[in-house]
Amino acid sequence: MPPPIGAFLMPLYSILSWYGLCAQGSSGKYILPVAIIGWVWAGINILRTKRLDLGIVTFFFVILSALFERKYGFTRGVKWSLCVSSMLVAANYSLVIAFWKVIQKDLSKTQSTTWMNIFWTYCASMMVFWVCVAIKTYGRGESIGYTVEQNSAEDDQQERESLPERSREDDNWDEKSTGVDKSQYDT
């Protein structure tokens, strides 16, 4: 009997998730696709097993937070929402690790030892992944509603040329021209 497709999909999903974090960690663009796949997978698990998979709830919060980021930018509220929801997903995966003996006993009735080892490794890897997502997200800068445009060297030169000419004497400011007592700055 061939191994269940999950034996291939779990490592693949984990590897691609980690690749997204490494390749796009500073932008967070990987979060939404990884969360959508996890959410759909949780939904399939519910349909297949007729049991609640908490991923349907935790991934939903990540999806919602990631959509808010796309609509409103990376604000402080979105940042915290992504951090908290990522930690909820990590906590969900950690439940498998915490209750492994009970889960292993139940799974051993229908799954091979190899599949169970893959599943445990997948859950441990994804738990660490989502903790890293939260940490990386916390470290990202916040957008403040506008972008800063950088001038080209040519624009800088034109701006300098439009300023009034200054002489060397202008650099030798005095109390009369500035209203500031220069002696307090002399060392």
C-alpha positions as CSV (number, residue, x, y, z in Angstrom):
1,M,0.0,0.0,0.0
2,P,1.5,3.4,-1.0
3,P,2.0,6.0,1.7
4,P,-0.8,8.6,2.1
5,I,-0.3,11.8,0.1
6,G,0.2,13.7,3.3
7,A,3.6,12.0,3.7
8,F,4.7,14.0,0.7
9,L,2.6,17.2,1.1
10,M,3.6,17.9,4.7
11,P,7.4,18.1,4.0
12,L,6.8,20.0,0.8
13,Y,4.5,22.6,2.5
14,S,7.0,22.9,5.3
15,I,10.0,23.4,2.9
16,L,8.1,25.9,0.8
17,S,7.0,27.8,3.9
18,W,10.6,28.1,5.1
19,Y,11.7,29.1,1.7
20,G,9.1,32.0,1.7
21,L,10.3,33.2,5.1
22,C,14.0,33.2,4.0
23,A,13.3,34.7,0.5
24,Q,10.7,37.3,1.5
25,G,11.0,37.6,5.2
26,S,11.5,41.4,5.2
27,S,8.3,42.0,3.2
28,G,6.0,39.4,4.7
29,K,4.5,38.6,1.2
30,Y,4.8,34.9,1.9
31,I,2.5,35.0,4.9
32,L,-0.9,35.1,3.1
33,P,-0.2,32.2,0.7
34,V,1.2,30.0,3.4
35,A,-1.8,30.8,5.7
36,I,-4.3,30.1,2.9
37,I,-2.8,26.7,2.2
38,G,-2.8,25.9,5.9
39,W,-6.4,27.0,6.2
40,V,-7.6,25.0,3.2
41,W,-5.7,22.0,4.5
42,A,-7.4,22.3,7.9
43,G,-10.8,22.5,6.1
44,I,-10.0,19.3,4.2
45,N,-9.0,17.6,7.4
46,I,-12.3,18.5,9.0
47,L,-14.2,17.1,6.0
48,R,-12.1,14.0,5.9
49,T,-12.0,13.1,9.6
50,K,-15.2,14.8,10.9
51,R,-13.1,16.3,13.7
52,L,-12.3,19.9,14.4
53,D,-8.9,21.1,13.2
54,L,-8.1,24.3,15.1
55,G,-6.1,25.4,12.1
56,I,-9.4,26.5,10.5
57,V,-9.6,29.1,13.2
58,T,-5.9,30.1,13.8
59,F,-5.1,30.3,10.1
60,F,-8.2,32.4,9.5
61,F,-6.8,35.1,11.9
62,V,-3.5,35.1,10.0
63,I,-5.3,35.4,6.7
64,L,-7.4,38.3,8.1
65,S,-4.3,40.1,9.4
66,A,-2.4,39.6,6.2
67,L,-5.4,41.0,4.2
68,F,-5.5,44.0,6.5
69,E,-1.8,44.6,5.8
70,R,-2.5,44.6,2.1
71,K,-5.4,47.1,2.5
72,Y,-4.1,49.4,5.2
73,G,-0.3,48.9,5.1
74,F,1.9,47.6,7.8
75,T,0.5,49.7,10.7
76,R,1.2,49.0,14.4
77,G,-2.2,47.3,14.7
78,V,-1.6,45.1,11.7
79,K,1.9,44.3,13.0
80,W,0.5,43.1,16.4
81,S,-2.3,41.3,14.8
82,L,0.1,39.3,12.6
83,C,2.4,38.6,15.5
84,V,-0.4,37.4,17.8
85,S,-2.1,35.3,15.1
86,S,1.2,33.7,14.0
87,M,1.8,32.7,17.6
88,L,-1.7,31.2,17.8
89,V,-0.8,29.0,14.8
90,A,2.4,28.1,16.5
91,A,0.5,27.2,19.6
92,N,-1.8,25.1,17.6
93,Y,1.1,23.1,16.1
94,S,2.6,22.8,19.6
95,L,-0.5,21.0,20.8
96,V,0.6,18.0,18.7
97,I,4.0,18.1,20.4
98,A,2.5,18.5,23.9
99,F,0.0,15.7,23.5
100,W,2.0,13.5,21.2
101,K,1.7,10.3,23.3
102,V,-2.1,10.4,23.1
103,I,-2.1,11.4,19.5
104,Q,0.4,8.8,18.6
105,K,-1.7,6.1,20.2
106,D,-4.7,7.2,18.2
107,L,-2.8,7.5,14.9
108,S,-1.1,4.2,15.3
109,K,-4.4,2.5,14.5
110,T,-4.5,3.9,11.0
111,Q,-1.0,5.2,10.1
112,S,2.5,3.8,9.8
113,T,5.4,4.7,12.0
114,T,7.0,6.5,9.1
115,W,3.9,8.6,8.5
116,M,3.7,9.4,12.2
117,N,7.4,10.5,12.3
118,I,6.8,12.7,9.3
119,F,3.7,14.2,10.9
120,W,5.6,14.9,14.2
121,T,8.5,16.5,12.4
122,Y,6.2,18.5,10.2
123,C,4.3,19.9,13.3
124,A,7.6,20.7,15.1
125,S,9.0,22.4,12.0
126,M,5.8,24.4,11.4
127,M,5.6,25.4,15.1
128,V,9.1,26.9,14.9
129,F,8.3,28.4,11.5
130,W,5.3,30.4,12.9
131,V,7.3,31.5,15.9
132,C,9.9,32.8,13.4
133,V,7.2,34.5,11.4
134,A,6.1,36.3,14.5
135,I,9.6,37.4,15.4
136,K,10.4,38.5,11.8
137,T,7.1,40.4,11.7
138,Y,7.8,42.1,14.9
139,G,11.2,43.2,13.5
140,R,9.7,44.7,10.4
141,G,9.3,48.5,10.2
142,E,5.9,50.1,10.3
143,S,4.5,52.1,7.4
144,I,3.2,55.5,8.5
145,G,0.8,56.3,5.6
146,Y,3.2,57.9,3.2
147,T,6.3,57.0,1.2
148,V,9.6,58.8,1.2
149,E,10.9,59.6,-2.3
150,Q,14.6,59.7,-2.8
151,N,15.9,62.4,-5.0
152,S,18.3,61.5,-7.8
153,A,21.8,63.0,-7.8
154,E,20.6,65.3,-10.6
155,D,17.7,66.6,-8.5
156,D,20.0,67.2,-5.6
157,Q,22.4,69.2,-7.8
158,Q,19.5,71.3,-9.2
159,E,18.3,72.0,-5.7
160,R,21.8,73.1,-4.5
161,E,22.1,75.4,-7.5
162,S,18.8,77.1,-6.8
163,L,20.0,78.0,-3.3
164,P,21.5,81.5,-2.8
165,E,25.2,81.8,-3.1
166,R,27.1,81.6,0.2
167,S,30.5,83.0,0.8
168,R,33.1,81.8,3.2
169,E,32.2,84.7,5.4
170,D,28.7,83.3,5.8
171,D,30.2,80.4,7.6
172,N,31.8,82.8,10.1
173,W,28.5,83.7,11.8
174,D,28.3,86.1,14.6
175,E,25.9,87.3,17.3
176,K,24.6,90.2,15.2
177,S,23.4,88.1,12.3
178,T,22.1,85.1,14.2
179,G,21.1,86.4,17.6
180,V,23.2,83.6,19.1
181,D,26.2,84.1,21.3
182,K,28.9,82.2,19.4
183,S,31.2,82.1,22.5
184,Q,29.1,79.5,24.1
185,Y,29.9,77.1,21.3
186,D,33.7,77.8,21.2
187,T,35.8,75.2,22.9
